Amino acid sequence: MRKALSTVVLALVAAVPAFAQSPELDKVEIKATRVNGNVYVLEGLGGNVGAWVGEDSIVLVDGQFAALGPKPDGDSVVFFTRSRVIHMGDDAVVGEFPYVDVEGGGSIKGITTAAERAVKELPADVKVIPGHGPVTDIDGLKAFVSDLKAITAVVEAATRSGKTAEQAKRDRILARWEALSQSSLDTETFIDLLYADLGRSVKGKTTVPGPKARSGKAGPGGS
């Protein structure tokens, strides 16, 4: 099995340049860690890649490059029942803000609903591979849901009070979650996304900020 996993890592290294040309990839170190049962997580490319390793077959669940394996999209997740591991894709991230694909029809409430449903339906001992960030458990997923609900409430209160996105930034309405601000999605950009998302019922066009490149470390892992 370890030989099969080594083959997966080598295949990823060979395949990545075809889909994401970048001189920084030469510095990327891919780390393979067993999560539970036959499921591993491969970190270092930005998004977390899940790998189920069998005796003569390998299944990849890719959180970064769709061409490398099944990629969780929208509200899709992949649950390895025997290993009791779930790959949440970008329906859950750890240590950073989740990217809300407003232009694609995504919403923070949709992400919250998907994660909350997983909390209710998954076994208590499940291991959770997020789209980005370290592997977590059901308590980590509950904390993610709690944060999203609280953030949503704060932004909705700001919009109801008539605050613009710029005023919300100046008032640092998300200061409580400043630790989740990353170069790939900082607090101010996240506020813009949430205003575009939660304010869609307001007439007029809204400029939606796009995601910045989420780079892997040479040695986390969410859009």
Backbone bond lengths (Angstrom), bond angles and torsions (degrees), N, CA, C in turn:
res aa  C-N    CA-C-N  psi(-1)  N-CA   C-N-CA  omega(-1)  CA-C   N-CA-C  phi
1 M - - - 1.461 - - 1.525 111.05 -
2 R 1.336 117.05 -38.70 1.459 119.90 179.55 1.525 110.28 -64.68
3 K 1.336 116.48 -35.06 1.459 120.03 177.76 1.521 110.20 -65.25
4 A 1.355 115.97 -40.61 1.462 120.20 179.17 1.519 110.59 -63.27
5 L 1.343 116.62 -39.49 1.463 120.02 179.89 1.519 110.37 -66.94
6 S 1.325 117.02 -38.36 1.460 119.95 177.24 1.524 110.22 -61.54
7 T 1.324 115.99 -35.92 1.457 120.46 177.44 1.521 110.97 -64.32
8 V 1.334 116.25 -38.91 1.466 120.99 177.90 1.517 110.26 -60.71
9 V 1.338 116.26 -47.80 1.459 120.89 -178.31 1.522 110.54 -60.87
10 L 1.327 116.82 -44.87 1.456 120.55 179.55 1.523 111.49 -63.23
11 A 1.337 116.19 -39.09 1.463 120.41 179.23 1.522 111.12 -65.24
12 L 1.327 116.32 -39.00 1.467 120.53 178.45 1.521 110.65 -63.97
13 V 1.318 116.00 -45.46 1.461 120.24 -179.59 1.523 110.46 -60.28
14 A 1.344 116.34 -40.26 1.455 120.38 -179.27 1.519 112.09 -71.68
15 A 1.341 116.10 -33.91 1.468 119.56 -173.86 1.512 114.18 -83.82
16 V 1.323 118.15 -31.24 1.458 120.85 -173.91 1.522 114.33 -54.44
17 P 1.345 120.68 -45.60 1.459 119.10 -177.79 1.516 114.41 -56.88
18 A 1.315 117.62 -25.47 1.460 120.60 -179.98 1.515 111.89 -71.11
19 F 1.327 117.36 -21.75 1.458 120.74 -174.27 1.528 113.42 -116.32
20 A 1.316 117.54 -16.66 1.461 119.34 -178.57 1.519 110.20 -149.51
21 Q 1.322 116.75 76.30 1.440 121.58 -178.83 1.523 110.46 -63.85
22 S 1.308 116.80 125.12 1.458 120.63 178.15 1.519 108.65 -165.04
23 P 1.338 117.00 132.79 1.462 118.98 178.19 1.516 112.22 -63.21
24 E 1.362 117.41 -22.26 1.446 120.92 -179.56 1.519 112.62 -69.57
25 L 1.348 116.88 -20.12 1.467 119.82 -177.60 1.523 112.16 -63.61
26 D 1.338 116.36 -24.41 1.457 119.34 178.82 1.529 110.96 -64.52
27 K 1.328 116.43 -22.49 1.458 121.02 -177.17 1.525 112.47 -95.74
28 V 1.324 116.91 -5.65 1.461 120.46 -175.64 1.521 111.43 -74.95
29 E 1.315 115.35 131.88 1.465 121.17 175.55 1.519 108.72 -110.89
30 I 1.315 116.98 120.63 1.457 121.10 -178.97 1.528 109.48 -89.11
31 K 1.322 115.17 125.65 1.459 121.00 -179.09 1.520 109.20 -109.67
32 A 1.317 117.20 125.19 1.464 122.24 178.72 1.527 108.98 -104.74
33 T 1.333 116.09 125.97 1.455 121.19 -179.10 1.522 110.41 -131.09
34 R 1.327 117.26 131.87 1.455 120.46 177.20 1.519 109.04 -71.35
35 V 1.330 116.29 129.13 1.462 121.48 179.57 1.519 109.99 -91.69
36 N 1.342 115.47 -54.46 1.462 121.55 177.52 1.524 108.06 -173.62
37 G 1.314 116.61 149.06 1.460 118.91 179.23 1.517 111.37 55.34
38 N 1.340 115.86 -129.17 1.464 121.23 -179.05 1.525 112.93 -96.68
39 V 1.319 117.04 12.97 1.467 120.54 -174.98 1.528 111.62 -104.30
40 Y 1.320 114.82 132.05 1.449 122.87 177.81 1.523 109.46 -121.26
41 V 1.336 115.62 160.46 1.458 120.50 172.21 1.522 107.69 -118.94
42 L 1.331 115.73 134.17 1.453 122.23 177.51 1.525 107.81 -107.36
43 E 1.316 116.10 118.17 1.462 121.50 -177.06 1.519 110.11 -114.97
44 G 1.341 114.88 156.53 1.460 119.46 175.58 1.507 113.94 123.48
45 L 1.339 117.43 -12.09 1.461 121.51 -178.99 1.527 112.34 -102.67
46 G 1.318 116.82 7.23 1.462 119.78 -176.86 1.509 108.50 109.66
47 G 1.345 117.11 -82.72 1.450 121.25 176.61 1.516 110.45 -82.56
48 N 1.339 116.22 154.34 1.459 120.60 178.96 1.522 111.08 -80.03
49 V 1.314 116.56 130.56 1.460 121.99 175.93 1.526 108.11 -103.41
50 G 1.327 116.70 123.34 1.459 121.09 175.83 1.522 108.32 -91.13
51 A 1.310 116.69 143.77 1.463 120.67 179.92 1.526 109.88 -135.98
52 W 1.336 116.00 118.80 1.468 121.21 171.36 1.516 106.47 -94.65
53 V 1.319 116.45 121.64 1.461 120.85 -174.65 1.517 110.26 -112.61
54 G 1.338 116.13 114.27 1.452 121.69 177.36 1.520 110.75 -102.25
55 E 1.321 116.94 -175.30 1.464 120.97 -178.93 1.523 111.67 -65.74
56 D 1.337 116.76 -39.10 1.468 119.21 -178.00 1.521 112.90 -134.70
57 S 1.325 116.71 19.99 1.457 119.04 178.69 1.524 110.11 -154.79
58 I 1.326 115.16 157.23 1.461 121.83 -179.37 1.517 108.29 -136.10
59 V 1.334 116.61 135.84 1.464 121.16 175.51 1.519 108.14 -118.15
60 L 1.342 116.35 125.49 1.453 121.22 178.70 1.518 110.24 -103.83
61 V 1.312 116.28 138.49 1.470 122.11 171.25 1.513 104.93 -120.27
62 D 1.316 115.31 109.14 1.450 121.09 -168.13 1.522 112.25 -100.62
63 G 1.332 117.38 124.28 1.454 121.76 177.94 1.512 113.16 -94.21
64 Q 1.344 118.11 4.95 1.460 120.05 -175.86 1.521 112.73 -130.46
65 F 1.355 118.37 -55.91 1.450 121.37 -175.84 1.519 110.31 -113.87
66 A 1.318 117.59 109.80 1.462 122.25 -174.06 1.520 112.47 -57.62
67 A 1.323 117.06 -31.79 1.465 119.67 -175.05 1.523 113.00 -73.21
68 L 1.326 118.08 -12.16 1.459 120.23 -177.56 1.515 113.55 -86.59
69 G 1.332 117.62 -16.89 1.456 119.93 -178.94 1.502 109.56 175.37
70 P 1.349 117.86 -179.77 1.477 119.15 176.19 1.521 109.67 -56.47
71 K 1.322 117.61 126.56 1.473 120.77 -178.14 1.517 110.23 -110.09
72 P 1.352 118.78 116.66 1.454 120.12 176.60 1.519 109.57 -57.03
73 D 1.321 116.99 129.49 1.452 121.29 -177.25 1.515 108.60 -136.58
74 G 1.341 116.47 151.66 1.443 119.49 -179.75 1.515 109.63 59.26
75 D 1.341 116.89 -125.06 1.459 120.88 -179.68 1.528 111.84 -101.56
76 S 1.328 117.39 22.26 1.463 120.64 -178.10 1.519 111.13 -83.91
77 V 1.324 115.44 140.24 1.454 121.76 173.68 1.529 107.12 -135.59
78 V 1.329 116.14 161.88 1.466 120.62 179.32 1.525 108.23 -123.39
79 F 1.335 116.21 123.16 1.456 121.65 -177.45 1.526 109.83 -113.28
80 F 1.337 115.97 117.59 1.462 121.88 175.57 1.527 106.20 -88.86
81 T 1.324 116.32 97.06 1.462 120.98 -168.77 1.530 113.87 -62.97
82 R 1.325 117.18 -44.77 1.466 118.66 -177.49 1.525 112.28 -69.03
83 S 1.311 116.68 -37.36 1.470 120.30 179.46 1.517 111.85 -82.72
84 R 1.346 115.94 -12.03 1.468 122.15 -179.87 1.531 111.37 57.52
85 V 1.329 113.93 50.34 1.462 122.37 178.07 1.516 108.34 -130.63
86 I 1.325 117.28 136.06 1.462 121.06 176.98 1.523 109.16 -121.45
87 H 1.335 116.14 134.48 1.467 121.64 173.37 1.525 106.07 -99.98
88 M 1.331 116.65 113.69 1.461 122.09 -174.88 1.521 113.81 -86.41
89 G 1.341 117.72 -7.17 1.454 117.92 -175.02 1.520 108.85 57.27
90 D 1.321 116.76 -144.69 1.461 119.02 -179.22 1.518 113.16 -88.54
91 D 1.343 116.64 15.59 1.462 120.00 170.49 1.520 110.29 -79.86
92 A 1.318 117.05 -2.62 1.467 121.63 174.41 1.518 108.80 -158.02
93 V 1.321 115.99 133.50 1.459 121.83 173.55 1.526 107.30 -132.75
94 V 1.307 116.12 158.93 1.457 121.02 -178.73 1.524 108.97 -124.85
95 G 1.335 116.19 129.21 1.454 120.55 175.02 1.513 115.46 82.41
96 E 1.322 117.82 10.78 1.457 121.82 178.55 1.516 110.32 -159.04
97 F 1.332 116.10 168.12 1.452 119.72 176.94 1.528 109.87 -74.16
98 P 1.334 118.43 145.54 1.461 120.30 175.01 1.523 109.95 -78.47
99 Y 1.333 117.06 141.91 1.459 118.99 175.95 1.525 109.15 -79.19
100 V 1.323 116.58 125.43 1.459 122.12 179.84 1.530 108.29 -99.36
101 D 1.321 116.98 110.86 1.464 121.62 -177.79 1.527 109.93 -80.77
102 V 1.329 115.02 77.12 1.463 120.61 -175.53 1.525 111.55 -62.19
103 E 1.321 117.09 -44.78 1.463 120.08 -178.54 1.522 112.05 -64.15
104 G 1.332 115.86 -27.37 1.461 120.20 179.23 1.517 112.88 -88.51
105 G 1.339 116.46 5.61 1.458 120.24 179.38 1.509 114.41 93.78
106 G 1.334 117.05 3.77 1.455 120.45 -179.76 1.515 111.65 -77.37
107 S 1.317 115.74 162.36 1.459 120.59 179.06 1.520 109.55 -153.07
108 I 1.315 116.06 155.04 1.458 119.30 178.73 1.523 110.43 -65.95
109 K 1.335 116.91 -31.67 1.460 119.82 178.52 1.531 110.74 -71.04
110 G 1.322 116.82 -32.12 1.458 120.18 176.23 1.517 111.20 -67.19
111 I 1.342 116.30 -42.49 1.463 120.67 177.14 1.524 109.94 -62.94
112 T 1.321 115.53 -42.77 1.468 120.49 179.88 1.528 110.85 -61.52
113 T 1.339 116.23 -44.84 1.473 120.77 -179.10 1.518 111.26 -61.73
114 A 1.341 116.52 -43.14 1.469 120.47 -179.58 1.521 111.25 -63.48
115 A 1.338 116.00 -44.88 1.470 119.51 -179.72 1.526 111.39 -67.77
116 E 1.336 116.33 -38.38 1.466 120.29 -179.90 1.528 110.74 -67.14
117 R 1.313 116.40 -37.19 1.463 119.57 177.36 1.528 110.59 -64.23
118 A 1.343 115.49 -40.74 1.461 119.64 178.08 1.525 110.77 -61.23
119 V 1.327 116.57 -41.76 1.470 120.81 178.84 1.521 110.45 -58.69
120 K 1.333 117.19 -42.46 1.463 121.73 -176.52 1.531 112.29 -72.28
121 E 1.336 117.16 -32.24 1.461 120.29 -172.02 1.526 114.90 -99.39
122 L 1.318 117.78 -18.11 1.463 120.25 -175.73 1.527 111.67 -84.84
123 P 1.350 117.25 152.74 1.470 120.15 176.10 1.524 110.33 -67.66
124 A 1.321 116.01 153.86 1.464 121.02 -174.85 1.527 113.31 -63.45
125 D 1.340 117.14 -25.32 1.468 119.90 -176.75 1.525 113.04 -97.35
126 V 1.336 118.45 14.81 1.455 121.70 -177.87 1.527 111.11 -67.23
127 K 1.325 115.50 146.10 1.456 121.98 171.87 1.528 107.58 -99.86
128 V 1.332 116.34 138.54 1.460 121.16 -174.12 1.526 111.03 -116.18
129 I 1.339 115.77 119.96 1.463 120.77 172.55 1.524 106.99 -95.06
130 P 1.327 118.24 113.15 1.462 120.04 178.48 1.528 110.13 -81.84
131 G 1.314 116.86 167.26 1.462 119.29 177.07 1.517 111.23 -63.32
132 H 1.324 115.49 -36.03 1.456 122.43 177.38 1.517 108.83 -141.42
133 G 1.322 116.77 143.60 1.458 120.97 178.56 1.507 112.07 103.05
134 P 1.321 116.93 173.57 1.460 121.44 -176.58 1.528 113.22 -70.36
135 V 1.313 115.45 155.09 1.462 121.77 176.42 1.525 108.53 -58.71
136 T 1.329 116.15 140.59 1.454 120.73 -178.52 1.524 109.74 -132.24
137 D 1.334 116.23 -165.66 1.458 121.08 -179.14 1.521 109.50 -134.08
138 I 1.321 116.66 -168.15 1.461 119.71 -175.73 1.534 110.89 -64.31
139 D 1.328 117.69 -33.39 1.464 120.38 177.93 1.528 110.77 -67.18
140 G 1.339 116.54 -38.08 1.455 120.46 177.02 1.515 111.26 -64.06
141 L 1.345 115.93 -37.35 1.457 120.68 178.67 1.526 110.27 -68.87
142 K 1.321 116.83 -38.17 1.471 120.92 177.08 1.532 110.22 -63.16
143 A 1.323 116.87 -40.73 1.465 121.11 178.98 1.522 110.50 -64.60
144 F 1.340 116.48 -37.78 1.461 121.76 177.85 1.528 110.04 -61.94
145 V 1.328 116.63 -46.03 1.467 121.62 178.95 1.525 110.33 -62.36
146 S 1.327 116.70 -43.78 1.457 121.08 -179.64 1.523 111.38 -60.72
147 D 1.331 116.32 -43.55 1.463 120.42 178.70 1.527 111.49 -63.12
148 L 1.330 116.97 -44.14 1.464 120.26 -179.10 1.528 111.30 -61.93
149 K 1.322 116.39 -42.03 1.472 119.51 179.45 1.525 111.00 -64.57
150 A 1.321 116.65 -41.82 1.458 120.70 -179.62 1.531 110.97 -67.32
151 I 1.330 116.66 -42.37 1.467 121.22 178.39 1.522 110.15 -62.49
152 T 1.325 116.36 -44.67 1.466 120.54 178.91 1.522 110.93 -59.11
153 A 1.329 117.00 -44.14 1.463 121.43 -179.71 1.523 111.30 -61.93
154 V 1.333 117.02 -41.78 1.461 121.31 -179.74 1.524 111.22 -64.28
155 V 1.341 116.60 -44.98 1.473 120.24 -178.71 1.525 110.63 -69.36
156 E 1.324 117.24 -40.15 1.468 119.39 177.88 1.527 110.93 -63.21
157 A 1.317 117.20 -38.35 1.461 120.41 178.13 1.523 110.25 -64.41
158 A 1.328 115.98 -38.81 1.469 120.02 179.38 1.528 111.08 -65.93
159 T 1.336 116.66 -42.19 1.465 119.23 -179.88 1.522 111.10 -68.06
160 R 1.334 116.30 -38.04 1.465 119.11 179.09 1.531 112.00 -65.83
161 S 1.333 115.83 -30.34 1.461 119.31 -179.43 1.527 111.89 -79.58
162 G 1.330 115.51 -5.18 1.463 119.77 178.27 1.512 114.71 93.24
163 K 1.318 117.40 4.74 1.461 119.87 178.69 1.522 110.76 -68.39
164 T 1.327 116.07 138.31 1.454 120.45 172.74 1.529 108.07 -82.00
165 A 1.332 116.32 169.21 1.461 120.32 177.97 1.525 110.38 -60.68
166 E 1.339 116.85 -38.69 1.465 120.26 -179.66 1.522 110.89 -65.27
167 Q 1.326 116.72 -39.55 1.468 119.93 177.64 1.529 110.70 -66.50
168 A 1.327 115.64 -38.50 1.468 120.38 179.01 1.526 110.68 -62.92
169 K 1.321 116.21 -38.26 1.471 120.12 177.50 1.520 110.79 -66.14
170 R 1.340 115.95 -45.14 1.466 119.54 -179.38 1.528 111.42 -63.36
171 D 1.327 115.58 -35.06 1.470 120.29 -179.89 1.524 112.36 -81.76
172 R 1.327 116.32 -4.94 1.471 122.51 178.35 1.529 111.28 51.91
173 I 1.324 114.80 53.85 1.460 119.36 -176.27 1.534 113.10 -65.42
174 L 1.325 116.48 -19.03 1.475 119.29 178.84 1.526 111.85 -108.37
175 A 1.332 116.05 26.70 1.470 119.92 -178.69 1.530 112.28 -58.26
176 R 1.327 116.14 -31.94 1.473 120.92 -179.66 1.526 112.14 -60.41
177 W 1.352 115.74 -25.90 1.463 120.80 -177.22 1.524 112.33 -111.50
178 E 1.313 116.11 24.43 1.465 120.68 -176.72 1.533 112.05 -58.45
179 A 1.317 116.67 -28.97 1.468 120.41 -179.51 1.527 112.13 -64.33
180 L 1.334 117.48 -18.45 1.464 121.34 -179.81 1.526 112.06 -86.17
181 S 1.322 116.99 -7.22 1.458 121.37 -179.62 1.526 110.02 -71.47
182 Q 1.325 116.48 125.89 1.460 122.23 -179.52 1.526 109.13 -128.02
183 S 1.315 117.07 164.91 1.461 120.23 178.98 1.526 110.85 -62.70
184 S 1.341 116.80 -30.38 1.466 120.91 -179.67 1.519 112.31 -74.30
185 L 1.327 117.13 -28.82 1.462 122.21 178.47 1.530 107.80 -155.31
186 D 1.339 115.09 93.63 1.457 118.62 -177.53 1.527 111.23 -85.49
187 T 1.321 116.10 173.65 1.463 121.59 -174.61 1.523 112.00 -59.97
188 E 1.322 117.88 -43.82 1.463 120.54 -177.06 1.529 111.38 -65.50
189 T 1.324 117.05 -41.03 1.464 120.10 177.59 1.524 110.63 -66.20
190 F 1.330 116.37 -37.15 1.461 120.41 179.14 1.531 110.49 -64.84
191 I 1.334 116.64 -39.85 1.466 119.78 176.71 1.526 110.29 -61.83
192 D 1.334 117.07 -42.10 1.471 120.06 176.88 1.528 111.06 -58.63
193 L 1.332 115.88 -44.03 1.468 120.48 179.32 1.522 111.24 -61.51
194 L 1.325 116.64 -44.82 1.459 120.34 -177.54 1.525 111.65 -68.93
195 Y 1.319 117.17 -35.45 1.460 119.59 175.93 1.525 110.12 -65.69
196 A 1.331 116.52 -40.39 1.466 120.08 177.38 1.526 110.77 -65.79
197 D 1.325 115.85 -38.02 1.464 122.15 -179.46 1.528 111.50 -71.48
198 L 1.318 116.39 -59.90 1.462 121.00 -173.64 1.528 112.75 -75.53
199 G 1.335 116.79 -15.09 1.457 119.28 179.72 1.510 113.84 -102.38
200 R 1.353 116.82 18.75 1.468 119.41 -177.03 1.518 114.01 -67.94
201 S 1.327 116.80 -15.95 1.455 118.87 178.80 1.529 111.05 -79.52
202 V 1.346 114.85 -11.93 1.463 119.48 178.90 1.520 109.25 -80.88
203 K 1.321 117.78 135.72 1.455 121.64 -178.64 1.525 110.01 -66.94
204 G 1.327 114.75 151.81 1.452 120.32 178.40 1.509 110.94 106.56
205 K 1.314 115.37 162.42 1.446 120.50 -178.15 1.517 110.73 -86.55
206 T 1.316 114.52 147.39 1.456 120.42 178.36 1.515 108.50 -124.24
207 T 1.308 116.55 132.82 1.458 119.68 177.17 1.518 108.94 -80.64
208 V 1.320 115.76 122.74 1.461 120.60 -177.52 1.514 109.78 -100.59
209 P 1.323 118.58 120.12 1.463 120.84 178.86 1.511 110.87 -69.19
210 G 1.310 117.57 138.26 1.457 121.13 179.04 1.509 111.12 -86.32
211 P 1.335 116.93 164.09 1.461 120.08 -179.68 1.514 110.66 -73.62
212 K 1.323 116.69 144.93 1.450 120.91 172.80 1.520 106.82 -86.49
213 A 1.313 115.97 161.62 1.466 119.19 -179.50 1.504 109.70 -63.37
214 R 1.340 116.38 128.43 1.458 120.81 176.44 1.505 107.20 -92.58
215 S 1.292 117.82 106.18 1.465 120.43 -175.57 1.517 110.33 -90.83
216 G 1.329 115.77 148.79 1.451 120.74 176.26 1.514 110.57 -84.46
217 K 1.317 116.11 158.62 1.440 120.50 177.76 1.526 108.58 -84.98
218 A 1.316 117.45 147.73 1.456 119.70 173.24 1.514 106.87 -74.88
219 G 1.002 111.28 82.23 1.425 117.06 176.17 1.488 122.65 104.56
220 P 7.722 118.83 23.28 1.346 112.49 136.20 1.360 115.47 -97.22
221 G 0.887 102.76 -123.21 1.333 122.79 161.80 1.446 106.40 -169.47
222 G 3.868 123.24 156.33 1.640 145.08 159.73 0.943 64.52 144.67
223 S 2.804 110.84 149.75 1.361 122.01 106.47 1.397 112.87 -64.94
